[in-house]
Amino acid sequence: MRCNVLQLSMRCFFAQHTIFFLPAFPSLCEIPRSPGPCFKAVRGTMASIPRDDPAARGVISVDTARVLTYANATAIVRMHDSNDAELREVGSDWMSCCCQLVSWDGVMGLTQLTSVGDHWLSHCARLTSLDCVGLVQLTSVGEHWLSYCVGLTSFDCAGLQQLTSVGDYWLSRCTKLTDLNCAGLEQLVSVGDHWLSSSINLTSLDCSGLANLTSVGDHWLSKCGCLTSLNCSGLVNLTSVGSHWLSECASLTSLDCTGLAQLTSLGDDWLSCCGKLASIDCPRLVALEGGDDSPEGRCPRRPRPPQPTRCP
């Protein structure tokens, strides 16, 4: 790939007060070398971001939060410790589609970061873990955060004490993720559609840290075929859930609804195609559906066993 320095310089000039990113540089041949609005191109493939070189990590100007996101930088294997303590906002596609990325320790130094746009670390197939311990000021993240990270086995929420909202497809299709502990997410208020959907090996979700969660979108925990139980006792402020909640969770046998006293809105097709869930005792959910509290009326739209036409 040939680097056009003039074009890149012009793009930097017109993006002086915006988030700046290069969407597709598989060999990562453009690396910023100065804090000014322009930078020179450096050819070559980079497999590991230098540990003590903020410029090489992509920060052009931390005061205006203009960042090279390294989207589609397929050569990057590791991101090391970050000293970008003044970075506060980043736009979309930050480190998305970095298919060789295995680890990123740099988040520990992002102590002033407050918001990130869409597709942060999405489609990073080899990323195995993410520790959020340093993201103590992060309040919002856009869509597709860590979606399609099919190698992800560990996600530590401990540093996300200020996080209040996350967009659609958070941790969706993380097919190797087996459990998630939500301790640390005490300020989380809303999550979009497809949270943890199609995470086919997920067996456990600890909701005890979600005391302030009020709304979740469609397809929450849908198609999680290994999920066996869910305890909702910690969801004491949850008021609305979209459609297809826990649908097609073929291994689900237990659902504790004791914390759902504030739930007022529930979408269609919740618990559909959960063939192993023989019965549920959820008066609040039944009331929302207009059913009765008899064993036969506890999930009036969920026949046992499920009708074949509903879950082909």
C-alpha positions in Angstrom: 0.0 0.0 0.0 1.4 3.4 -1.0 1.0 6.2 1.6 -0.2 9.6 0.4 1.2 12.0 2.9 -0.5 15.0 1.4 -3.9 13.4 1.6 -3.4 12.3 5.2 -2.2 15.8 6.2 -5.3 17.4 4.7 -7.5 14.9 6.5 -5.8 15.8 9.7 -6.2 19.5 9.0 -10.0 19.3 8.5 -10.3 17.1 11.6 -8.7 19.4 14.1 -11.6 19.3 16.5 -13.0 15.8 15.8 -12.2 12.2 16.3 -9.8 11.2 13.6 -9.3 7.7 12.4 -7.9 5.7 9.4 -10.4 3.0 8.5 -8.4 0.5 6.6 -4.6 0.1 6.9 -3.9 -3.7 7.2 -0.1 -3.1 7.4 -0.4 -0.1 9.7 1.9 2.0 7.5 0.7 5.3 8.8 2.0 6.0 12.3 1.8 9.5 13.9 5.1 11.0 14.9 4.2 14.5 16.2 1.5 16.0 18.3 0.6 18.6 15.6 -2.3 18.4 13.2 -0.2 16.6 10.6 2.1 13.6 10.7 4.5 11.8 8.4 3.9 8.4 7.1 6.1 5.5 8.1 6.2 2.4 6.0 6.4 -1.1 7.4 4.4 -3.6 9.4 4.1 -3.2 13.1 3.3 -6.3 15.2 3.5 -4.7 18.6 2.9 -1.1 19.7 6.0 0.3 21.6 5.5 0.5 25.3 6.7 4.1 26.0 5.9 5.9 22.8 2.5 7.7 22.9 2.8 9.0 19.4 3.2 5.4 18.0 0.2 4.3 19.9 -1.9 6.8 17.8 -2.6 9.8 19.9 -2.3 12.9 17.8 -3.6 15.5 20.2 -5.0 14.4 23.5 -6.5 17.8 24.4 -8.9 17.5 21.4 -9.1 13.7 21.6 -8.1 13.2 17.9 -7.1 9.6 17.7 -5.9 7.1 15.1 -8.1 4.1 15.9 -6.1 1.5 14.0 -9.3 0.0 12.5 -8.5 -3.0 10.4 -4.8 -2.9 11.5 -4.4 -6.7 11.0 -0.7 -6.7 12.0 -1.2 -5.5 15.6 -0.7 -8.3 18.1 -0.4 -6.5 21.4 -1.1 -3.0 22.7 1.1 -2.3 25.8 0.7 0.0 28.8 -0.8 3.4 28.0 0.3 6.8 29.4 -2.6 8.6 27.6 -4.1 9.8 30.9 -5.6 12.9 29.4 -7.6 11.1 26.7 -11.3 11.7 27.4 -13.3 10.9 24.3 -12.7 8.5 21.3 -15.0 8.1 18.3 -16.0 4.9 16.4 -14.0 1.9 15.2 -11.3 2.1 17.8 -9.3 -1.1 17.4 -12.1 -2.8 15.4 -11.3 -5.7 13.1 -7.8 -6.2 14.5 -7.9 -9.9 13.8 -4.4 -10.6 15.2 -4.8 -8.7 18.4 -4.3 -10.9 21.4 -4.1 -8.5 24.4 -4.4 -4.9 25.3 -3.0 -3.7 28.6 -3.3 0.0 27.6 -6.8 0.4 29.0 -5.2 0.6 32.5 -3.8 4.0 31.7 -7.0 5.5 30.3 -8.1 6.9 33.7 -9.8 10.0 32.3 -11.6 8.4 29.4 -15.3 9.1 29.6 -16.9 7.9 26.3 -16.1 5.7 23.3 -18.1 5.4 20.1 -19.3 2.4 18.1 -17.4 -0.8 17.3 -14.7 -0.5 20.0 -12.7 -3.8 19.8 -15.4 -5.5 17.7 -14.4 -8.4 15.4 -11.1 -9.0 17.3 -11.2 -12.8 16.9 -8.0 -13.6 18.8 -8.6 -11.3 21.8 -8.9 -13.5 24.8 -9.5 -11.1 27.7 -10.1 -7.5 28.6 -9.5 -6.0 32.1 -11.3 -2.7 32.6 -9.7 -1.9 35.9 -8.4 1.5 34.7 -11.6 2.8 33.1 -12.8 4.4 36.2 -14.3 7.5 34.5 -15.9 5.7 31.5 -19.6 6.6 31.3 -20.8 5.5 27.9 -19.9 3.1 25.1 -21.6 2.9 21.7 -22.7 -0.1 19.7 -20.8 -3.4 19.1 -18.4 -3.1 22.0 -16.5 -6.5 21.9 -19.1 -8.0 19.6 -17.9 -11.0 17.5 -14.9 -11.5 19.7 -15.1 -15.3 19.2 -11.9 -16.0 21.3 -12.9 -13.9 24.3 -12.9 -16.0 27.5 -12.6 -13.3 30.2 -14.1 -9.8 30.7 -13.5 -8.0 34.0 -16.0 -5.3 34.8 -14.4 -4.2 38.1 -13.2 -0.8 36.9 -16.5 0.3 35.3 -18.0 2.0 38.3 -19.2 5.0 36.3 -20.5 3.3 33.3 -24.2 4.2 32.7 -25.0 3.2 29.2 -23.9 0.8 26.5 -25.3 0.5 22.9 -26.5 -2.5 20.9 -24.6 -5.8 20.5 -22.4 -5.6 23.6 -20.6 -8.9 23.9 -22.8 -10.4 21.3 -21.5 -13.6 19.6 -18.6 -14.1 22.1 -18.8 -17.8 21.6 -16.0 -18.8 24.1 -17.2 -16.6 26.9 -18.6 -18.9 29.6 -19.5 -16.6 32.5 -19.8 -12.9 33.3 -19.8 -11.3 36.7 -21.4 -7.9 36.6 -19.9 -6.7 39.9 -18.6 -3.2 39.3 -21.5 -2.2 37.0 -23.5 -0.6 39.9 -24.2 2.6 37.9 -25.2 0.9 34.6 -28.7 2.2 33.7 -29.4 1.0 30.1 -28.1 -1.5 27.6 -29.2 -1.7 24.0 -30.3 -4.7 21.9 -28.6 -8.1 21.7 -26.6 -7.9 24.9 -24.8 -11.2 25.2 -27.0 -12.7 22.4 -25.7 -15.8 20.6 -22.9 -16.3 23.2 -23.5 -20.0 22.8 -21.1 -21.2 25.6 -22.3 -18.8 28.3 -23.4 -20.8 31.4 -23.6 -18.1 34.1 -24.5 -14.4 34.4 -24.2 -12.8 37.8 -26.7 -9.9 38.0 -26.0 -9.0 41.6 -24.1 -5.8 40.5 -26.9 -4.4 38.3 -29.0 -2.7 41.0 -29.5 0.5 38.9 -30.2 -1.2 35.6 -33.6 0.1 34.3 -33.9 -1.0 30.7 -32.5 -3.6 28.3 -33.3 -3.9 24.6 -34.4 -6.8 22.4 -32.7 -10.2 22.4 -31.0 -10.0 25.8 -29.4 -13.4 26.3 -31.2 -14.9 23.3 -29.7 -18.0 21.7 -27.4 -18.8 24.7 -27.7 -22.5 24.4 -25.6 -23.4 27.4 -27.2 -21.1 29.9 -28.9 -23.2 32.6 -30.2 -20.7 35.1 -30.6 -17.0 35.7 -31.1 -15.2 39.1 -32.8 -11.9 38.7 -32.9 -11.0 42.4 -30.5 -8.2 41.9 -32.4 -6.4 39.2 -34.5 -4.4 41.6 -34.9 -1.3 39.4 -35.4 -3.0 36.0 -38.5 -1.6 34.4 -38.4 -2.7 30.8 -37.0 -5.5 28.7 -37.4 -5.8 24.9 -38.5 -8.8 22.9 -36.9 -12.3 22.8 -35.5 -12.1 26.3 -34.0 -15.6 27.0 -35.5 -17.0 23.8 -33.9 -20.2 22.4 -32.0 -20.9 25.6 -32.4 -24.7 25.1 -30.6 -25.6 28.4 -32.4 -23.2 30.7 -34.0 -25.0 33.6 -34.2 -22.3 36.4 -35.3 -18.7 36.4 -35.5 -16.7 39.7 -37.7 -13.6 39.2 -37.8 -12.3 42.7 -36.1 -9.0 42.0 -38.4 -7.9 39.2 -40.9 -6.0 41.3 -40.5 -2.8 39.2 -40.8 -4.4 35.8 -43.6 -2.8 33.8 -42.8 -3.5 30.2 -41.8 -6.8 28.6 -41.6 -7.5 24.9 -42.8 -10.5 22.9 -41.4 -14.0 22.8 -39.6 -14.0 26.1 -38.6 -17.6 27.1 -39.7 -18.9 23.8 -38.1 -22.2 22.8 -36.8 -23.0 26.3 -37.8 -26.6 26.2 -36.2 -27.6 29.5 -37.9 -25.0 31.5 -40.8 -27.0 32.8 -42.4 -24.3 34.9 -41.7 -20.8 36.2 -43.0 -19.0 39.2 -43.0 -15.3 38.2 -46.2 -13.6 39.2 -44.9 -10.2 38.0 -44.2 -11.6 34.5 -47.5 -13.4 34.4 -49.3 -10.2 35.3 -47.7 -8.4 32.4 -48.9 -11.1 30.0 -52.4 -11.2 31.5 -52.2 -14.8 32.6 -53.3 -16.4 35.9 -51.2 -17.8 38.7 -52.1 -21.4 38.3 -49.5 -23.9 37.1 -51.3 -24.0 33.7 -51.4 -20.2 33.4 -47.9 -19.2 34.4 -46.6 -18.7 30.9 -49.6 -18.7 28.7 -47.8 -18.2 25.5 -45.0 -20.7 26.2 -46.5 -24.2 25.5 -44.7 -27.1 27.1 -43.1 -28.7 25.1 -42.6 -25.8 22.6 -44.4 -26.1 19.3 -42.0 -27.3 16.6 -43.1 -24.5 14.3 -41.8 -21.9 16.8 -38.3 -23.3 17.0 -37.4 -25.1 13.8 
